[in-house]
Amino acid sequence: MEGNGSRRVTVRYAVLMMTAATFAHAQWTMQQSHTTAGLRGIHNVGGGVVWASGSQGTVLHTTNNGQSWQLCAVPPGADKLDFRGVQAFDQNTAVVMSAGTGDLSRLYKTTDACRTWQLVFTNPDKDGFWDAIQFASPALGVLIGDQVNGHFPVFISADAGDTWRQFDPKALATPDKKQSFFAASNTSLLVDARSQKFYMLTGGGTTSLITVDLHSTVASYSHPGMSKGETSGGFSLASRRNGSDLIIVAVGGDYKAPDRTTGTAASLINGEWQTSKTPPHGYRSAVAYDEPSKTWITVGPNGTDISMDDSRNWRAIPDRNKNWNALSLPFAAGANGRIGRLDPDVLNP
């Protein structure tokens, strides 16, 4: 009897260890980016085409799902710029956004797979600072920046980024003079083509979701109940459709206190904000939704969390690969040229 019990314990232990080993393995597969730049922009176009961008004028792309990454030519005069955002349309065409004060905020566009670049737009506000650029389609692009003279500058493009017009500044007055956007992952902005609305998530002061109707130019403000302060607030937005309703998840926290869990996530469901009962296990700079697996994924400097109940509860994915900034599933980008591809086993319930 004693011998049989020992064998049963041994078998259970072996099965447990095999299960743990399988789960621990199923995380991020690291890719060779051939750069040490800090990466904060990434966009998976589909069909194997992915673009990424970062510091020191760095832009790179792949056409085979990251099996090999190619460094792009640096846009003229951009070798010291920080490309915090990239939006692409195919393997040849992309727009990159640099973040910086005044004319350090610029947009460059390529139409020949980044062999050459054209400067298409420079920040007209000498005190401005661009934070995010998103395209819902080539006919609907939005560019946002930190407040200037009491309003948030917003620019709209209807021709794949070739030209830009300023959105009505009167609609975007800032009730909190400390509010700003964090240019951490190019996802403090969300554009929804179906409703013809865009959403902006603030930080630095009161954390607000600003909803703007493109037709009426009316803006409304709601408050996710997340952390607030000079180095904290909302950092990233993602959404999913539930019939005609749009469910939005916001993540953030305090980037100076990356292990602090309070105020790091909330969800907007049926017009009401709900803070996470079990939040992500630290500050999070990006969030995304995987439709096939019905899973939300969020990343930050200390790791990755997933939620399968619209941000009510998050659980950490143990992984030695951390220091992530941005997401465009199944890819993540981060410090020191880090690019990872999420193992699909992570998204299986």
C-alpha positions, 0 to 999 in steps of 0.5 A, a space after each residue: 500500500 505504501 509503495 502504490 501511494 508513492 507511485 501515485 504521488 510521483 505520477 501526480 507530481 510529474 503531470 503537474 510539472 509537465 503542465 507547468 512546463 507547458 504553460 511556462 513555455 507558451 509565452 512570447 517567442 522573441 524575434 531578431 529585430 537587428 536594432 537596439 532602439 527603444 520600440 514604441 510603435 508596432 502595426 500588424 497589417 496582416 498577411 505577414 506584413 508588420 511594421 515597427 518604429 522607435 527611437 533614433 529614427 528607427 523604422 523596420 518591417 517584415 513581410 513574413 510574420 517576423 521570420 526576418 525583419 528589415 531595417 528601413 532607410 532613416 527618413 531625411 533629418 530624422 536620425 535623432 527623432 523618436 518614432 512613437 507611432 506607425 500606421 501601415 496600409 500594406 507592405 509598401 505604404 506606411 506613415 510614421 509619427 515622431 513625438 517631440 516639442 514643436 517641429 520635432 513632432 513630424 509625419 513621414 510617409 513611404 510608398 516604396 517599402 521604406 526605401 524613401 520617405 516624404 515629410 508630409 506634416 510638421 507640428 504647427 504648434 511650437 509648444 505642441 507635442 504629438 502623442 498618437 496616430 491611428 487610421 480606421 481606414 485610408 479615408 479616416 486618420 486621426 492625429 492627437 497631441 498634448 494640449 495647447 492654449 487650453 485645448 487638445 490639438 486634433 488633426 484629421 486625414 482623408 487621404 491616407 496621411 497625405 494631407 491633414 486638417 485641424 479638427 474644431 479646437 472649440 470642441 476639445 477644451 481641456 477642463 483640467 490644465 494638467 491633462 495630457 496624453 502619454 505617447 507610450 504605445 500609440 494607443 491612447 487614441 482609438 478610432 471607430 469607423 462604424 460609429 464615426 467616433 474617436 476616443 482619447 484617454 488622458 493622464 497626467 491629471 484627471 484621467 478621462 475618456 474623451 469621446 468625439 463625434 466626427 459628424 457633430 464635432 461634439 465631445 463628451 467626457 467620462 472618468 474610468 476611475 483609474 490612477 491620476 497624477 503627473 506620471 500616471 493615468 490612462 495609457 492605452 485603449 482597445 475595444 470590441 463589438 457586442 452587437 451594436 455596442 462598443 465595449 472599451 477597455 482602458 489600462 494604465 497606472 503610474 510608470 514611475 511605480 511599475 509594480 503598483 496595481 491600483 488604478 491600472 485597468 477599467 472597462 466601459 460597458 453599457 455606458 458605465 465604467 467598471 474598475 477591475 476587481 483583479 487588476 493587472 499586476 502593474 503599470 500597463 502601457 498597451 492593451 489589445 483584444 483577440 477576437 478568435 479567443 475572446 481574450 484581452 491582453 495587456 503589457 508593461 515593463 514587468 510583464 503580461 496579463 490576460 482577461 477573458 471577462 472584459 477586464 473584470 479580472 486579469 491574470 499574469 502570464 509568467 514569462 522571463 520576457 518583459 519590458 514591453 511597450 506596445 501591442 499589435 497582436 500577436 506582436 509586442 514591441 519594447 525596449 532595446 529592440 525587443 519584438 515578440 510574437 505571442 504563442 497561440 497556446 496562451 490564448 486557448 482557454 
